[in-house]
Amino acid sequence: MGSLFSAKNKEVFSTPISMNNPVTVQVLGICSALAVTSKLEPAIVMGLSVTIITAFSNVVISLIRKTIPNRIRIIVQLVVVAALVTIVSELLKAFAYDVSVQLSVYVGLIITNCILMGRLEAFAMANGPWESCLDGLGNGLGYAKILVIVAFIRELLGSGTLLGFNILNYDAIKNAGYVNNGLMLMPPMALIIVACLIWYQRAKHKELQDNE
Amino acid sequence: MNTNSNSYTIIYASVLVIIVAFLLAFVNSSLRDLQGKNVELDTKKQILSSLGIKDTEDAESKFAEVVKSDMVVAEDGTLKPYEGTFITGYEKEFKENGRAHIFICDVDGETKYVIPVYGTGLWGAIWGYVALNEDKNTVFGTYFSHASETPGLGAEIAGEHFQNEFKGKNVMEGNAVGLGVVKNGKIEKPEYQVDGISGGTITSLAVDQMLKNCMGQYTKFLTTKE
């Protein structure tokens, strides 16, 4: 396993946040990027929940990876993820009721997040628990980063607020001819913003471009 | 050991499912009481919120102080006191036991009535509480919430801006509920109607339907003037 924070482990943690981002490079988890980013707050909570659950399920699957029958490995992964999500949701209801009310449907949505299945299948099935934990945290945070950027743009330009606080809804700004762009709150804008982020990242990094 | 044999696969799957089932059942039953208390406290907070009492430190004692009685409306419009445990699901309560609850409250010496309302939005359940003034006709305050409406659009019914629009509106128009929500910009009767949320028309109209359905159950009580 090597030392806990060897260069390789640091890389496992940091590449998903930037150069191998699950959303902008692997294009996974797009559906939830679309659903929860019209406001900043649910985007942050969703990002953190996915981070925690990806890390935990990665560790669990990594621990039992040698015993899993190959033919039903996807089912086993799904059962572990679903059980973890249900437990987290029950714990939230019991100890942090306000947060669970805010998250409502998003908790269930975590189960269907492709990033989770992707990491379990691609990483946790072949690596030890500690590396898998780092990989889960890194991918979760990479996902959260994109969600927060998209939600920031959409809430600011769509509603003129950030985390519910008023930023642009003042008479002086309105009188100058500025109006909130309602289109920003519609799902297609999430895809367009994600596409712009992908464009920006590929333009900046030559190694991400397709050589044709 | 051959992890690819049929018997291993079947046994593995069975054991895994049994472990997970027991784990989930254990978590659920050990947390149920705590969750029930949270739901009850949350319901009380929502009722207080419709009365304009928000961010209370101790919702439990504030509720006991403000809400004087939990009543059930009879067919003829009279109120009978409700004896029993505090109810959190008013839709189930009405459908299964035929009881429509109303809370008689006292806010700064004035009597207020709180009526629970419930319905279906675009994606899931919506519910709320409407507080009426002593005249049983003008709205004192409202609270709405939802299970899964679209954030930024339909979900705005849970925002204070939307809820405050109801203040001072009339409820009964003759013998029918006039209080309602119309598509944004289509108000015809400003003393009864509230502007819907632009982009959230289906949810807004669901709120309208909810108010008409649920408050309709109280028609006799609301139209009886003492």
Interface residues (C-beta under 8 A of the other chain):
Chain A: V36 S38 K39 P42 K66 T67 I68 P69 N70 R71 I72 I75 V76 V79 V80 A83 T86 I87 E90 L91 K93 A94 F95 Y97 V101 S104 V105 E155 G158 S159 G182 L185 M186
Chain B: T3 N4 Y8 T9 Y12 A13 L16 V17 V20 L23 L24 V27 N28 L31 L34 Q35 N38 V39 L41 D42 W123 G124 A147 S148 T150 P151 G152 L153 S198 G199
